[in-house]
């Protein structure tokens, strides 16, 4: 192997390190790798950009739109309404989530399925008196297992198939090629989940996250004849307080929410602050500020038409991740104010403005009523409290399901390629009004698309420079050429990579290595490629490993170790079951060549 191969391997290692640290977005890391590989001439421009025209990637984009059609037409709400009902136990409640979600995830990208189900399950958990922490991990795990049922269940399956077609020139896999492996694994996985998770998952009542309003808000008043009367909020120095945020002003029976800096203060104004309540003494030192005369009745505990209190979790795609609350400028960006933050099921205390936001953080926001309708389908938040929000187009629900059935049927019967079936389905979702053009555009997860497309460049470099062949020979030496042991090692490598970087990037990097390996062994590549698909999807051990895990992290009130405790054994069991099932389905000998 020459210097180009070692350079590509080193670049791959650096990319893995940067993505596992989490400081930079995976799409930025992989785009930088693509630029370096093209600029150094290790791959030509056509190879560098091949991912952007890959049929697997275009199919993923189309399926995002199809899922948006089901989502916005209320198609998933139909399932929720008819199947959840009133369970008698935790296990029964988990089963009512697991069966429909796993089936839905087999035919829709599982990320929008989980996004739709989170607020529904959260509201349902309060109704039936079962803690969300008992239901949210089963929701994510069911979606992950369901995604392995068909080729279109996850973006990873489609991407691996697209790369496999590009590198081998073959027709690739059909919609149900993976089902012979995915179905038994999903059935066994769901059975194990329903057997053990009711006892292993923590019991955390979400109502305790934010406790009493008094714990994180404080109220003062503007003196009638004080020096602050007539001054703006900015001029009075109330915007620059280190440990407190001005949330709202109550005045003459009405409320000014998300207070702008230009707002003029009047005598008798009741000011509500959020943050470190220990700072009340510092606030009262300001000339013109006096104690509130309504200490017995906190302002925020009263219902007001001008304001709504919203509990929302930050999604993994949120624009404000990594920023402090002060730098995120919620008032300007969203017309809302952060009252408190909960992480790991408990409120984060201390200086509110300096809290650095992470995926899964649950925020208590005070906002104008329009905030809810604006953010309902925004990628920044998952609204997790039971709110009166704009209703989906329920009259299109059955139409959206019919479009999905036609799409799957046409691809399964070979009447259309998977790409054309997905594109047709996406077009029909928009034409029939199941989702608008704007909703379709928002549904496309741009960072995921960029990560996938640019990952192909590194995959191509590993293949072209001989680095993939080198790694393949190393793995073969370890496994002594035993097909089943090689299969197990491939699954293990992909599974570990998926826990530290994105599942799509992990799969794309390993496919060229697997093809080199199977060519050296002289065995069919299909079972090994299916192992890559399964391992890249079956990520249970950490909230970082799979997007749906991160989505349920905040709403379930989980801590990192909750996932490790139940996820690591689950990962191991599903891995062994998958390898065994592949061995049986593809007749790979268990005891030799």
FENHU-V194722 format. One record per backbone hydrogen bond with DSSP energy under -0.5 kcal/mol. CO is the residue of the C=O (numbers start at 1). NH is the residue of the N-H. If there is no record, write none. Layout:
[[CO NH] [CO NH]]
This chain:
[[2 5] [2 6] [3 7] [4 8] [5 9] [6 10] [7 11] [8 12] [9 13] [10 14] [11 15] [12 16] [13 17] [14 18] [15 19] [16 20] [17 21] [18 22] [18 23] [18 24] [25 28] [25 29] [26 30] [27 31] [28 32] [29 33] [30 34] [31 35] [32 36] [33 37] [34 38] [35 39] [36 40] [37 42] [37 43] [38 41] [44 48] [45 49] [47 50] [49 52] [49 53] [50 53] [51 54] [54 58] [55 59] [56 60] [57 61] [58 62] [59 63] [60 64] [61 65] [62 66] [63 67] [64 68] [65 69] [66 70] [67 71] [68 72] [69 73] [70 75] [70 76] [71 74] [72 393] [74 78] [75 79] [76 80] [77 81] [78 82] [79 83] [80 84] [85 87] [89 93] [90 94] [91 95] [92 96] [93 97] [94 98] [95 99] [96 100] [97 101] [98 102] [99 103] [100 104] [101 105] [102 106] [103 106] [103 107] [104 107] [104 108] [109 113] [110 114] [111 115] [112 116] [113 117] [114 118] [115 119] [116 120] [117 121] [118 122] [119 123] [120 124] [121 125] [122 126] [123 127] [124 128] [125 129] [125 130] [131 134] [132 135] [132 136] [135 139] [136 140] [137 141] [138 142] [139 143] [140 144] [141 145] [142 146] [143 147] [145 148] [146 149] [150 153] [153 110] [154 158] [155 159] [156 160] [157 161] [158 162] [159 163] [160 164] [161 165] [162 166] [163 167] [164 168] [165 169] [174 177] [175 151] [176 179] [176 180] [178 181] [178 182] [179 183] [181 185] [182 186] [183 187] [184 188] [185 189] [186 190] [187 191] [188 192] [189 193] [190 194] [191 195] [192 196] [193 197] [196 199] [196 200] [197 201] [202 204] [204 133] [204 206] [205 208] [206 209] [207 211] [212 215] [213 216] [213 217] [216 275] [218 273] [219 292] [220 271] [221 223] [221 290] [222 268] [223 226] [226 229] [228 231] [231 265] [232 236] [233 238] [233 239] [234 237] [243 276] [243 352] [245 247] [245 274] [247 258] [247 259] [248 272] [249 251] [249 256] [250 270] [251 254] [254 251] [255 257] [256 249] [260 263] [261 234] [263 233] [265 230] [266 269] [269 222] [269 271] [270 250] [271 220] [271 273] [272 247] [272 248] [273 218] [274 245] [275 277] [276 279] [277 280] [278 281] [279 283] [280 284] [281 285] [282 285] [283 286] [286 289] [288 223] [290 221] [294 297] [298 301] [299 302] [304 307] [308 310] [308 367] [310 312] [310 365] [311 384] [311 385] [312 363] [313 382] [314 360] [315 318] [318 321] [320 323] [323 357] [324 328] [325 329] [325 330] [326 329] [329 333] [330 334] [330 335] [330 336] [331 335] [335 368] [337 339] [337 366] [340 364] [341 348] [342 362] [343 346] [346 343] [347 349] [350 352] [351 354] [352 355] [353 326] [355 325] [355 357] [357 322] [358 361] [361 314] [361 363] [362 342] [363 312] [363 365] [364 339] [364 340] [365 310] [365 367] [366 337] [367 308] [368 371] [369 372] [369 373] [370 374] [371 375] [372 376] [375 378] [380 315] [381 383] [382 313] [382 384] [385 387] [387 389] [392 394] [393 396] [394 397] [396 400] [397 401] [398 402] [399 403] [400 404] [401 405] [402 406] [403 407] [404 408] [405 409] [406 410] [407 411] [408 412] [409 413] [410 415] [410 416] [411 414] [417 421] [418 422] [419 423] [420 424] [421 425] [422 426] [423 427] [424 428] [425 429] [426 430] [427 431] [428 432] [429 434] [429 435] [430 433] [436 440] [437 441] [438 442] [439 443] [440 444] [441 444] [443 445] [444 446] [445 449] [446 450] [447 451] [448 452] [449 453] [450 454] [451 455] [452 456] [453 456] [454 457] [454 458] [455 459] [456 460] [457 461] [458 462] [459 463] [460 464] [461 465] [462 468] [463 466] [466 470] [467 471] [468 472] [469 473] [470 474] [471 475] [472 476] [473 477] [474 478] [475 479] [476 480] [476 481] [479 482] [481 483] [482 486] [483 487] [484 488] [485 489] [486 490] [487 491] [488 492] [489 493] [490 494] [491 495] [492 496] [493 497] [494 498] [495 499] [496 500] [497 500] [497 501] [502 506] [503 507] [504 508] [505 509] [506 510] [507 511] [508 512] [510 514] [511 515] [512 516] [513 517] [514 518] [515 519] [516 520] [517 521] [518 522] [518 523] [525 528] [525 529] [526 530] [527 531] [528 532] [529 533] [530 534] [531 535] [532 536] [533 537] [534 538] [537 539] [538 540] [542 545] [546 549] [546 550] [547 551] [548 552] [549 553] [550 554] [551 555] [552 556] [553 558] [554 557] [559 562] [559 563] [560 563] [560 564] [561 565] [562 566] [563 567] [564 568] [566 570] [567 571] [568 572] [569 573] [570 574] [571 575] [572 576] [573 577] [574 578] [575 579] [576 580] [577 581] [578 582] [579 583] [580 584] [581 585] [582 586] [583 588] [584 587] [587 589]]
